[in-house]
């Protein structure tokens, strides 16, 4: 499988070491959420998307079910690129509609989880024999180097509210990378979770079956395996809360007591009882905050699609200077 910017396993390992060393030496210890997604983590996330409390996936799926047809009929893309594709489950609505519109024959799923991506690609090749499937392994936060090989016009989709994992500066950087990869006529399709009753949001990240807790703890398993660390998972607890001022969920792993964790090549990391590692933020948006993010990347929203209860939004955006008439 091709990887974005062709980074080797050794380079990825170096990056993990750096992220862990830097992240765990901050006053508020931190780990990037992309390390959740090894095989087990990807499966746990899949399980999360089916939980009764986790409304995001269902809300987005309902919107894609209704709107993929009209969007593809209007945009007539030659290719669909998907950032953070995962199992590409909801993508089928877009793929079905693109095939039906008869405009496009290429799907480029991009994800950090090579194993998961491979299986997804194999399944899709079976289901869509007329479609070219060209997966790319890589970090979606890096510049998107697909060069001129991508047929035009393309839709670059970033679904699942994964944008929420990035702080405003990181989100702007990511959207600027998207804008840099876009040509006139290309469109950006963003799925974003909207601000709502904080109790509903908090429930989505504190499910009654403890799947989210398992998902959260899994990042420690990844560090144990990849770095030979000796995190004792029974001495960390899942915690997730909504920050009303910053409009975001914060997910933490809280140390149950004073402890020292050994991480070869990084060093010993001390935890006080009650001290936490922040493992994820999940930002929630409204029309204005999305417009601000887009305009910082020289994009503008052409369409704002939401459900009656304003649970979730699909946003179609284009380059600021794009005069292409399609909606
Ligand atoms: C995949 C980043 C959108 O933030 O809701 C789900 C990940 N974390 N439950 C989210 C997640 C805990 C999810 N995203």
Boltz pocket constraint, residues with backbone or C-beta under 6 A from the ligand:
constraints:
  - pocket:
      binder: B
      contacts: [[A, 48], [A, 56], [A, 160], [A, 161], [A, 162], [A, 164], [A, 165], [A, 204], [A, 205], [A, 212], [A, 215], [A, 280], [A, 281], [A, 282]]
      max_distance: 6.0
